[in-house]
Every structure is written in C-alpha cells, then in structure tokens.
Amino acid sequence: MAQTQARYVRWFSELGIEDVPLVGGKNASLGEMYRELAPQGINVPNGFAITADAYRDVLDGVGAWDALHAVLAGLDPNDVDDLAHRAQRARNIVASAPLPPGMTREILEAYQALKGEYGERLAVAVRSSATAEDLPNASFAGQHETFLNIEGEARLLDAVRHCFASLFKDRAIRYRIDNGFDHFKVFLSVGVMKMVRSDLAASGVMFTLDTETGFRDAVLITGAYGLGENVVQGTVDPDEFYVFKPTFIEGFRSVLRRTLGAKKIRMVFASAAGRDTVRNVATPKEEQRRFCISDEEVLRLAQEAIAIECHYSAKAGKPVPMDIEWAKDGVDGKLYVVQARPETVASRRRTSLLDEYVLDANVQAHSILAQGRAVGGKVASGKARVITDVSQLNQFQAGEVLVADTTTPDWGTVMKTAAAVVTNRGGRTCHAAIVAREIGIPAVVGCDAATETIRTGDDVTVCCAEGETGHVYAGKLAYQVYHTDLSSLPRPQTSLMVNLGNPDLAFKTGLLPCDGVGLARMEFIVAEHIKVHPMALLHPERVTDAATREEIAALVRGHGRPADYFVQRLAEGVGTLAAAFYPRPVIVRMSDFKTNEYASLLGGQWFEPKEANPMIGFRGASRYAHPAYAEGFALECAAMKFVRERMGLVNVKLMIPFCRRVQEAEEVLQAMSRHGLQRGDNGLEIYVMCEIPNNVLQIDAFARLFDGFSIGSNDLTQLVLGVDRDSDLLAFDFDERDPGVKEMIRLTVEGARRNGRHSGICGQAPSDYPEMAEYLVELGIDSISLNPDSLLRTMRLVVEAERRSGSAPHVA
C-alpha cells in the first residue's frame, strides 16, 4: 500500500511504536507489527489510522473544549449516577461535532484504497486508540469503543465520530482519574483495518507469561468460538493452552497443557443488514466438547507470540512480556494478530518477594458457597453484594465482595473499591480477572452459579491461595500473610527440593528458592486430572456397569483411543511440573497407588484385588511387569517418553517406588527399556526409592542398577518398626526419629556415597521435625525434599546446621 501525504491519515506501513503521540498505543503497535513482523509471516490485517490531530481539530472546529471542561468540572468519580450523566453529556458534545470536509475526504480515499487491496465487499473494524494507551503503568484495556464489520462510507464516518466520543465513556473517565491522567491531555486516534471474520471461527487472547504467577517461560493462549469480546469480557469460559517457551525455541513443538472451556455461547453478527450489531447464540454441544483451535494452530500462535515478544523486547532493550489479541478468519481460515501491547500487571510483580496467604481456620469446617478459577493468589473477607444489573452499581459499598454474573469495563467505577470479585462466568484473561490483578485483589471467576449460592449481606471469605481453584467460603475466616524477600535469603550447600504433585501449583511453587522437585507424585495427576483406572481405558469391555462406562466415555471424548487420553493427561501434568522448574531436576515417581486406592478410580474395581493390608501388598514395582498391570505401566512409560522426547523436558528423572528385590528391579528396568525409557539414553537417570530394609541391606547391588536413592522415610519407618502408618491406634509408635530408623538412613547415605550415587530423602520427616533435617545435614546427604510450606523454615535450619559444621552457605 502506497504511503500517503494526507494530514489526518497514516497507513500502518508508515507507523511504528514511536508514534504513540500521533496515533495512540493500539495503532502504533499495529503499525509496528504490520511494518516489521508481517514480512516475517505474521498475519496482521492492513489498515490505516486517523490521527489524534483529527480528534483535536474536530473539537476545535466547534469550540467544544470549554463545554467539555464545564461538564467535567467538580466531578466526584465515586458518584456513579452523576458520573454516568456527565459522561453522556460529554459524549453527545463530541459525537455531534461534524468531521471537516478535508478530513472526510482523506478517510474515504483511504477506505477506497483499502477496498482496492481486499475487494469491494470489504468490511472493516473501527477501533479507538488513545494517545496515552498501553503505557508501562496503565493498560487502558477496554476503556474505549470498537465497531466491527462496518461496510459503507456513511457507516464508517459514523463509527469514527462515535470512537472519538468514547474517550468520555464512564469507565474511561474513571480510569483516567484513578491513573492520574488529565482528561484534556489524552487524545483519541481511530484505527480502520480489515475485519477478521472470527464470528465464523474463533478468537482470543494470549500472553507471553503466566498471568497468575508472572512465570516468564510460558505462553498462555485462551480462545473461544466467535468474536473475541466474550473472552475479553469474561462472558464465556474459554479454552486454555500453555506452550513452554525454552524447549519450543529449541524445536520441540508440543502443547504443554490444555484445559477445555465450556464455551456455552458464541458472539456473532446479528444480521446481514446490521453487521455492527452483535448477539450471543448458544454453541452446539458437540462444538463445546471440542477445542476451538487445533494443536497446530496453538503452536502457530505460540510461535508468533514469541516472535512479537522478542521484537518488542529488542526495541525496548529489556524483556517485555506481551498481551496479544488473535483472531481466526472463518472465510480464509487464517490466524491473525489484531492487537499487541506490553503486559502491565504480572510482568511488574517482583518475583523475589514472596507473599504467602494462609487461612488460620480449618477450612473443611466451613461450607464452600462457590468455586471457580483463582485469580490473584490472595485472601479477602467482607460482606457480599450481589449485582445482577448495572443499575444496581450505585448500591455497592467500599470493602464489599462484588458478586456478579460477569463484569464489563463500565463496572470499573466500583471494582476499585471492592475487597474481592466473584463471577459466574469468565476465564483467567477476562475483564474481571485483569482488573482484579491490576488493583491487587483476589477474584474467583467462572463459578457458574455464584449469584444464586451467595446472597447480599452474607459474610464471605474469598480464597485464591489454594492453587488454580479459588473458593468462596461462608463466614469471615481469619488468615495470615507472610512476606519474604527471597533475594537476600541465604541458601544452604545441601540441595533443598520440594515434594509436589499438583500441576496447578507448579508455576507458583517453581518461583521458590529450591533446587528442583525431589518427589513429583504421579498419583495426584492420575486421581485428580485423569480419574480413570488405566486398565479400564485399555479394556473397557471388562467394566460391566453402564453408568461407569458412560462416565469414562465422556472423559475420553475427542481422543483417538481411550488410552491416548491417559497418556496425554499424564504427560501434560508431569510436563507442567517439569516446565515450572526447568532446567532444575524433577524426579517423577512412577505410580505408587495401593490396590484400594486404584480401586477407587473410575473402573478400578474391575481390575484390583481386595487385600487385607494394601500398604505392603500389590504396589509399586511389583505391579509394573505383572500381567495384571503391565499394560497400564506401558501407558505411564509412554507419557514419560512423550515428556522427555516430544516436550524436550529432559530435566525429568524417573524413580521406581517400593522395589523389594534386585531381580524385581532388573525386570522393571527391562520393561522400561522395551517402552523406550532406556537408562542413560538422552541423559535419562532412573532412581529407586529406598524405603524397604532390603534396599538398605543390598544397597551395593541396587546401586549397580540405579543412578540414585531417595529415602522414603514414611514407608521405611513403617517397615523398620513394624507399624502400620495408617493405623490411628499405633500412631504413637510411628516416629521417624527412632534410632533404628536413623541408622537405616545413615547406612543408605553412606552406601550411596560409597557407590558414587545420589542420596536424597523425600519423606515427611524433615518437613515435620527440624532435628531430622539437622541430622541429615550431619550425614552429608545430597538433597532434602520438603513440602513447599516448610521449605523456607527448613532452609534457615539447614543453613544454621551447616554453619555449625563449618560448611558456609551461599546467598541466592
């Protein structure tokens, strides 16, 4: 497209990010991408910007400035009704101002030129772009108007005038006041660009970091069918995808993790005659059950997000995580980037400062009124205020918990004073989530029926400190906040690792000052994210209950084979743990369910024997080569092979639990080799749990087969003392500090050292008993793996123990 010498119009090819004063942040960024990144293969719709000079000249032409000053003079932004009244008057002043003839001519000439590129039936998107937009300390996201699928000259000019007027939307006025911007020093540019027909396909938002934790090594992509407004505003529960940047850049093209959203509605254009009018329609059930884009498209978007982040970071001379809008055109089938701006909330969080919110009360004693996706990682209490219509916003009182079906930018006038926000609908990139992060309050979104289960006046506690799932508890629960500056925390010479099984906590836990994961529990992923016994997926004909078969069929829908569901879900769970700590080691224990635990999985009762004492029964290594479970173990191995070879997460080490005999170890290793997990290949290390006295007595023999030992102090104590650790009657006899248990630990550490093998401990003892942590340091154990909530406390104890022993700690 040829460049223009017009006074009011600039083509995207003429613009760059340095042109924010001229065309605002949105248009400057579109120009930057069209000019610099489109040649690299990133699809950016072409278009032009109507400059901020046009906005000023329109108002100059009718002498509107004095009238606008008078309308806004003495405004109290907390008076919702007065704000709405004044904002409407201001918009009327601007919208009624005619566009000068010369400006009109330039706009229409550019419009005709754009039609020359895309065809006579071109529809355009007309988007507002404020000159103070997308600054490092304010996003301005969603404050001004956009008009979609505009056709015809008259409709285009009308949309331009209404974009100018949207500078005085209620929400935009309040936002400027809250962020210290002068109403009359922020101006409006308008972008006109080819309309991407995502109403016929899908659209969404992606971030080049995790929006909850600030974890920088992931691309988070959200999407749903139809126009993107539903995703942005939170009126739909979108699909979510993660891609791990470091290994993706190395060439490992794989989705790290995906979550299927409900996507119950899709936004489409209302009619051919009024294409700028939109409405929501129900999404067919079959489409709800599918992801809105393919894995190939997810990876394409991730590649583009990484390229955009790299480009903007190079321009800025520092890392710049990005917030990017994407759309898929249902006509040409292509993916387009329609907006990109620096992310302004999670990227500014100091990851060296750790704030831990801990509820004082036993939460199990308090009823859960609602639950959904946690935003913000904090806890807050207050009286609930259920808002079912925007007209009720003036009833909201500062310090209350806002409960609503969803929120829109117009609600920003009250959200800033809320203690917390709870919504029925929305994902983690919806309006409510973005605003909650920006103002620093917790939010639980996508609760489905919060407005029905919570009543105005109820005392509630909103907790987002328990992982990915946020809860709204009845009553005001007491909680504590612990602040730690990790940057100056002394680190011990002994490796301190964490025990972890929940992928939802991975990115947050990965920010802790630890040396990796000493015990990644596969069982949590199987029980919480897979839910089905692997043998029931391989042999569904043996499941005789029709209801169970239907439940399993619903879970595995969309997978080629039922077994593929198990492999994918397990690989994604373990992969998320490994990515969060990459390149630090993550030691993944192969499954160690007992028969009664396996039987509780869907379909499990048809494959598990009934044992009198499952604790010392058919568990761990004894299952792996046994005909009753060998096929299930093959699925576990397939998932681990996928994590290491397809995801590129070679920091995963594998560990065999409850391995009774050397011969059993040999059989298990042979089985793993047959399944593509050969010890030593591609650096694969395989550890064994040291939790049976025979592991200690024959440590030299086991050392010939394995790369390291991890002491499971729970089972080791049970078997050394002959105490069932599940028995309440014998709880007083279960003590890892017993001299006999400590002697077995000493022999293990010394035996591992003698054979040049790694020694670690991953049982409960060092988390519960400080003296055990000190004893392990005295032995010279290589690593101690702890529960995350005891890591910092134990770290200080270990540092002190090392000082006493003459081993100097280092500072992180």
N, C-alpha and C positions, 0 to 999 in steps of 0.2 A: 504494500500500500504506500503510495507516494506521500511524502511529508507535506505538510500544509503551512502556509504563512498566515493562516487565519488568526484573528485576535483572540477568539474565545475557544477555539477547538484545538486539541493536541491529540494526535494518534498515539496509541500505545507504543508504537515503534519509536516515537520521539521522546518517551518518558523513561525515567529511572527513579530509584528510591531517593535521590537527592531533590526530587521535585515535589515533596510533600507540601511546601508552602503554596505551590501553584495549583495542585490537583488533589491534595489530601492523601492520606496514607494508603487507602484502598486502591485508588487509581495509580498512584506512584508505584505501588508494588505490582499491580497488573502490568504496567508498562515495563518494569524491570524484568519480570518473568517473560513477557512476550518478546522483548528485545534480546535478552541474554540466554534464556533457558529453552524457549521454543526451538531454536536451532539445534538443541541437544535432544530433541524428540519429545519434550513435554508439551502436551496439547494445552494451549491457553487460547481461549476464544479471542479473536481480534475485535477491536473496537476503538473508541475514542473517548476522551474526557472533555467535558465542558468545564472550563477553569473556574477557580474561585473568584477571579476578576469579573466573570459574568454575574455571579451572585451579587457582588458589591455594586456593579453597575445597574442591575435590575432595581435594587433598593434605592440607589442614588437617584435613579430616574423618576421615582415617585415620592422622593423625600420621606422614606419610611423610617429612617433611623430614630427620629425624635419620638414618633409614635411607639416604636418598639421599646425605647427606654422608658417611656411613661407606663407602658403595660407591665413591665417587669420591676419597676421601682418599688422597693419595700416588700418584695415577695418573701413570704415565710414558706420554705420548701416543705415544712412539716404539716402545713395545712393543705391536705390532699385536694379538697374541693376547690379551694382558691387557686391552687396551682393548675388544676385542670382548666378552670375558667380562663385564667390569664394565658395559658399556653394556647388555647383555642383561638383567642383574640389575636395573639401574635401570628399564628399560622394563617389566619384569614388575611392579615395585612400582607404577608409575603405571597401567598397563593394568588391574591387578586392583582398583584403587580404584573403588568404585561411585559413580555420579552421584547426588547427593542428590535426593529426590523433587521438591522445588520446581524444581530446575534441569531435571530430566527433563520436567516438565510444560511449562515455558516453551519448551523446544526443540521438543517435539511440537506445541504450539499454533502456533508459528511455521511449522513444517513443513506443518501443515494449511492455514494461511493462504496459503502459497506454492503449494500444490496448488490452492487456490481461484483463484489467478491463472492458472496454467498448465495445470490439468486434473488429474484423479485419477491419471493414469498418469505423473505427473511423476517423472523420475529426477533426482537431484542429484549435484553434485560436492562432496565434503567436503575442504576444503583447510586446511592448517596455516598459521598466520601468527604469526611470533614478534614480540614487542614491541620487539626490537632490530633488526628486519628492515629492509632497504633504507635503511640509514643511508649517509651520503656516503662512509664509509671501509670499508664492508663490505656485500656484496650479500646474503649468506645464501642465495643462489640454490640451490635443490635440496637443501637440508640436511634438510628435514622432509618428512613424508609427505602424499600426496594420495590420496584414494579416489574412484573415478569410477563414475558410473552407479548410484548407490545408490538402491534402492527399498525402502520399508517402514520402519516405525518401529524395529524391533529392529536392523536393519542400520545405520540412521542412528546410533543411540546407540552401537553397537559401533565404528563408524568414528570417532565423536567421541573415545571413550576412546583409541583407537589413535593418533589425531592428537596428543592430549596426550602419549602415551608417546613419540612420535617426536622430542620435544625431546632425548631421550637416545640417538638413533642414533649409531653410532660416528663418522660423518662430522661430525655436528652438535657433538659433544663436542670433537673435534679442531679444528673451525673456531673455536669459541669460545675455545679455548686460544690458537690462533695469532693471533687478533684481539683478545685481551685482554679478553674478556667474562667476567664472573662467571657460572658456571652457575646460580646461585640468584638472579640479578637479571635473567635473561631468562625471560619467561613466554610461554605459548602461548595464542593465540586460535584459534578454528576458524571458517572460513567455510563456509556452506552455500548453494549457488547452483544455479540451473537448469543442468542438464547440457546442454552443446552437443554434439550428436552428430557430432563431427568424425571419429569412426570410420567414418562413412558418406561422408565428403567429404575434407577436408584441414585442416591446421593448421600453425602455425609460429611464428616469432619475427621481430620487426622492430626495428631500431634507427634512431634519428634522426641517426646519424652512421656513418661507415665505421669498423668495429671494428678494422681493422688500423692505419690511419694517424691516426685521430682527425679526419679530414676532416669538417667540420660541415655541409656543404651537400648531403649525400645522405641519402636514406632507403634502408636496406638491408633487404630483405624476404626471408626464407627460408621455404620451405614444402615439405611432402611430404604424401602421402596418409595418412589415418588419424589416430590420436591423436598429440598433439604430443610425447609422451615420446621418440620416436625422434629427432626433430630436436634436442631439448634435450640428450639423452644422447649423440648422435652415432652412433647405430646405423644411420643411413641418410644417404646423400649427397643433400642436398635441392636443390631448385631455388633459384636466387638471382635477385633483381631489384634494380636500382637505379633510383631516381627522383631527379631533380635538383631540389632544393627552390626555389632562386631563380626559375627560369623556370616551374616548376609553379605557384607562388604568383601569377605574372603571368598565368596562364591557359593555358600550354602543356601540355596533358595528353598526355604521352608517357612511355613507359618508356625510361630512358636506356640500360640494358643488362640482358641476361638470360643466365643460364647454366643449361642443362638438367642437373639432377642425375640420378643413376642410379635412385634411389627403388626399390631392388630389393625392399624389404619394406614392409609397412604394418601398424600396430598396430591391432587390432580387439578387441572384447569376445569372450571365449571361448565363451560360451553364454548363452542367454536365462535360464537358471536361476542363473547366477553372474556377473552383469554387472560386478561389480567385479574380475573376473579378466580379464586381457588376454593376448593372444598375438600373435606376428608371423606373418603369412602372406605368401606371395610376391605381388608386384604383377604383374599381367599385362603381358606385353611391350609391348602396344600402349599401355597407360597409362604405362609407364615412358618411352616416347618422346614423351609429351605433357607440357606444363607442368601442374602440379596446379591452378592457378587461371588465369583469363583475364587479359588485359591490363586489361580494365575493372575486374576485382576488385583487381588490383595497384594501380591508380590510386586506387581507393576506400580501400584500406588506407593508401596513402601520405597521402591527404588526412586520414585520421583520425589517423595518426601525427603529422603536422604540427600538427593541432589540439591533440592531447594535449601535445606539447612546448610549444606556445605557452601553454597553460593553466598547466602546472606551472612554466614559466619566469616567468610573470607573478606567480604565487603566491610564488615564491622571490625575485623581484626581480633575477634574473640568468639567463643561459642554462642550461637544464637538459636536456641530451640524455637521451632515454628508451630504455628496454629494455622492449618490449611483446610480450605473447603474444596471438596471434589464433587464431581457430578458425572454420571454416565448418561450419554445421549441414547435414548431408545430408538432414534432414527438411524444414526450411523454406527451405533454400538461402541463408540469410542469413549475413553475416560478423559475427562478434562479437569484441570485445576482452575478454579474460578475465583480463588482468593488465597492470599498467604500473608500472614503478619507475624511478628515476633510474639511468642507466648509470654505473658506478663505476670503470671502468678507462681506456678510451680517452679519455674526457672529462677526466680528470685529468692526462693527459700534456701536458707543456709543449711546444707545437709550435715554440717559439722555440729549443729545444735540439735540435740535430741530432746523432744518433749514427750513424756510418757503420761498418758491419762489412764488412771487405774480406778475402777469403781471400788468403793470400800465395802459395799454390801455383797451378800451372796445373791447374785443376780437370778439364780434359779428360783429364789423365793418370790420374785416379782414377775407378774404376768407381762408378756410381750403384747403390746397393743398393735404393733405394725413392724414390718421389717422389709428392707429393700437394699439398694446399693449404698454403701457408706461413702461419704464424701467428707474429707477434711481431717479425719483421724482424731477428732476431739470429742469431748463430752460436754453437754449443757443441759440444764434443767430450767423449767419455767411452766407457766400456765399456757395451755394450748388455746389457740384461736383458729377455728376452722373458717376459712374464707371460701365460699362457693361461687362468689360473683365479684367482679371488680368494684361494684358499687359498695361493697362491704369493707373496702380497704380503710376507709376513714374510721372504722371501729377498732382497728389494730392499735395495741398499746406497746410502747417500747419494752423490751425484755420478754415478750411473749414468744411462744413457739408457733411459727406460722405453719398451718396445715392446709394444703390445697390440692386440687386435682393436678394442677401444673401451674407454673408461673410464666410470665412474659416480661419483656423489658419494661412495660408500664408499671410493673409491681416493684421496681427498684426503689420507689419512693418510700416503701415501708420495710423492705427486706434489710436495709442497712441498720434498722433498729431492732431486728429480731434476734433472739437468743439462738435459734436454730430454725431449720426449714425441713418440712416433711411433705413429700408429694406422692400422689398416686402413680403418676407417670413420669417417664424420663430416664435417660441413661446418664453415665458419668460425664458426658460432654454437653448436657442440656443446659438451658439458661439458669435454672435453679442451682445446679452444681457449679457452674462458672462463677456466678455471683457469690455463692457461699464461700468458695475458695478465695475469691478476691477480697472479701471483707473479713475472712478468718473465722467463720462459724461452721459448725457441723451441719450436714444435711443428709437426710436419708431419702433417696429418690426411687421411683418405681415400686412403691409399696402396694399398688393395686387398689386397696380399699381403705387407706388411712383416714379419709374423710368420713368413713362410716364407723370405724372402730374407735376413733378418738373424738371426744366431744369438747366443745368450747368450755373452758374453765377447768378441765382436767389438769392436775399436776402430772407432768411427764418428764422423763429423762431421755434425751436423745444421745445414743452412744454410737460413735463411729470408730471406736478404739479396739474393736474385736475382730479386725480383718475386713474382708471385702463386703461382708454382710453387716449392715447397720441395723440397730434395734431401737425401737421406741418402747421404753418400759413405763409401766404405771407408777406414779409417785415420783417424788424428788429424791433421787439416790445421791448419797454423798460420794465424792470422788477426790482423788489426789492428783496433782500434777507435779511431775519430777522433771527438772531441767538439768541437762548435762551438756557441757561443751566437750565434744569428743576430740577436738583438735589438739587439746593440751593434755589429754589423758595418757598417763604412762602405760606402755604396752609391755607385757612380760616376754621373756625369751621362750617360755613354753607356749606352744601353739594353743590358742583357745578357739574352739569351734562351737557351733550351735547344733542342737538337735531340732529338726524341723520336718514336718510332713505336709503342712497346708500350703499349697501354691498361692493362695490368696494373700498370705503374709510374706511371700518371698521377697518382693521388691523392697518392702519396708524393712524387713529383717536384714537384708543384704547391705543396708547402709550402716549397720552396726560395725564397730571396730573388731571384727573377728577374722579368723584365718580360713574360713570356709564352713562347710557343713560336715560334721563328724558322723551324723546319723540322719539320713533322709529316709523317712518311713514311707515305704510304698503303700502300706496298709491304709493310710488316711486317704490317699488318692483313690484307691480301689473302693473303699467304703463310701466316700462322700461324693466322688465325681464319676465313678463308673457304676457302682451299686449292684452289679450283676456278677454272679459267680462265673469265672471264665469257662468252666466246663459246660455251663448251661448255654453259653453262646456257641460252643463247638458242637454240642449235642442237644439241641432244643427238643428233639423227639422224646428225650427221657424226662422232660418236665411235664407232668401229667395234669397239672392244674391249669385250666384255660385262662383264668384271670391273671395268673403269673406270666403265662406266655404272652398275653396281650400287653402287659406292663413292660416286659422285656422288648417286645416288638416296637413299642412306642419309643423306647430309649435308643434303639439301634437304627431307627428310620433314617434313611439318607446315606447309609453306608453300604458298600457293595456286598460285604459279608458281615454277619453279626460279629465275628471275631475281629474285623477291622475296627469296629467301634472300640473294643478293649485296647487294642494296640495304639490307636490314635489318642484316646483319652489319657492313657498311662504315659505315653511319650510326651504329651503336652504338659501334664502335671510335673513330671520329672524335669522336662526341658525348662519349665519356668523356674524351678528351684535352681537348676544349673546356671541359667542365664543371669539370675539375680546376683550370683556370687562370682561369676566368670571374671578372671581365669582361676580364681581360688578353687581348690578341690571340693567336690561334693561327693560324699561317699554314700551311695544308694544301696540300702539293704534290700535284697530280693525278698519276696513276700514272706511274712512270718505270722500269718493268721494261725490260730488254733482251730481245730475242727469245729468247735461250737461257734466260733466267730465266722468261719467260712460258711457254715450252715445258715447263718442269719442273712447272708447276701441273697438277692433275688435268685431263685432257682437252686440255691445252695443245698437245701435239704435233700435233694435227689442225688447228691454226689458225695455227701460226707457221712462217715460212720459216726455212731454215738459212742463217745469214750467216757469212762468214769473219771479220768484225770487228763483232760486235754493239754494241760500245761506241760506235761512230759510225754505227750503222745505223738500223733502223726502231724508233725510241724517242721518247718524249716527245711533243711537239706534233705531229710528223709522223703519228702514229697517229690522232689524235683525229677528224679529218674524213675519214680514209682509209676506203674501203669495207671493208677487212679488219678494222677495229676500231671504226668509228663507233658501232655498236650497243652495244659494250662501254663506250665513253665515255659514252653516254647513261645507262647504269646508274650510273656514277660520279657524273654530274651529278644524277641522281635522289636519290642518297644525300646529297649535299651540300645539295641543296634541302630534304630532309627535316630535316637537322640544323639548318639556319637557320630554317626556317619552322614545322616541327612541334615541334621541341625548343626553339626560341627562342634558340638559341646563335648570336647574331649577331656574337659576337666572332670567328667563323671568317672568315678571309680565304682566298682561293684563289690558287694560284700555278701557273703553267704552266712546265714544265721543257723544256729543250733545244729552244727555239723558234728555228729557224735564220734565218727571213726575216720581214720585216714582213708580206708577203702571207699567210704561214702564220699569223701572229698574228691577222690580221683574220679568217681563216677559222675559227680556233678560237673566237674571241670570238663570232662569229655563231652557231656551233654551240651554245655555252653559252647564248646568249640564247634560242635555239629550245627549249632544255631547261629554261628558267625561271630561268637564272642570268644576269640582265642586270646588267652593271656599273653600280653606283650605286643600284639598287633596294634598298630597305631597308638602305642603307648598305654594300652589298657592294663590297668592294675586291678587285681582281684584280692580283696581282703577276706578274712574269716572272722566271725565273731568268736571271741574267747569267753565262753560262758558255761562250759561244761568242764568238770575237773579233768576229763581225758584230754581236752585241748591243752591244758597246762602240763599234764604229765608227759604228753607226747609232742611238746611244742617244737622240738627239733624236726620231727617228721612232718608236722603241719607246715613248718617254715619252708620246706622244700617245695611246697605246692602253692603257697600264697605269698603276696607281697607285703602283707601287714596283718596285725592283730588289733581288733577293737574289743576291749573288755566290756562285756555286758554285765555290769555289777548286779543288776536285778536278778537275772537268772543264775549267775554264778553264786550269789548269796543263797538263793533257794536250794541249790544242789549241794553246796558245801555244808549247809546247816540242816538240810533235810526238811525245809519249811515251805509249805505251800504259800506263795506270796499273795495269793488271792483270798486266803483264809483270815477272816477277822479274828477268829479265836486264837490264832498264832501270831498275830501282828506284833506282839511284844517280843517274839523271838526272831523277828526278821530285822537284822541290823548289819548293814554293810561294813560297819566299823569293827566287827568281831575279829579278833586276832587271826583266826583261821582264814577268814576271807582276805584280810590284808596280806597274809603270807602268800596266798594264791596269786594275788595281784602282783606282789613283788617277784615271784617266780616267772610270771608272764613277761613283765618288763625286762627282767634280766635275760630271759630266754630269747626275746625278740632282739635285744641288743646283741646277744651272742651270735645270732644268725644274720645280723645286718638287716633286720626287718623293722618296719614301723610299728610302734606301740601307741595305742590310744585307749581312752575309756569313754564310753557313751552312755553309761547307766545313770541312774538318778542320784547316786551317792554324792558326787562333787557339787551337784546343784543344791542338795539339802544340807550337807554338812561341811562347813568351812574347813574343819580339821582334816577331812579326807582330801580336799584339794591341796592342802599343805603337804600331806603325806605323799601324794602323787608327785609333787614337785621335788621332794626329797629323793624319791626313787629315780628321778630323771626321766619320767615318761615323756614321750614326744608330743602328745596332744591330749587335751581335755575337752570333751564336748559337753556343752551345758544347755539347759533350757534358756531361751533368749532372755527371759525376765530375770535370770540370775547371773547373766554374763558380766555386767559391769561390776556388780558386788564381788563376784569371784575374781575378776580381773585385779581388783585392788588387793585382795588377799594373796593372790599368786605373786604379784609384784613385791609385796612385803616379804613373802616367803623367800623369794629369790634374792632379795637384798640381804636377808639374814644368812643365806647360804653363799653369798659372795657373787651371785650372778646378777649383773646390772641390767635393769630394764631399759628399754628404749622408748622414746617419745614418738607417738604416731605423727 
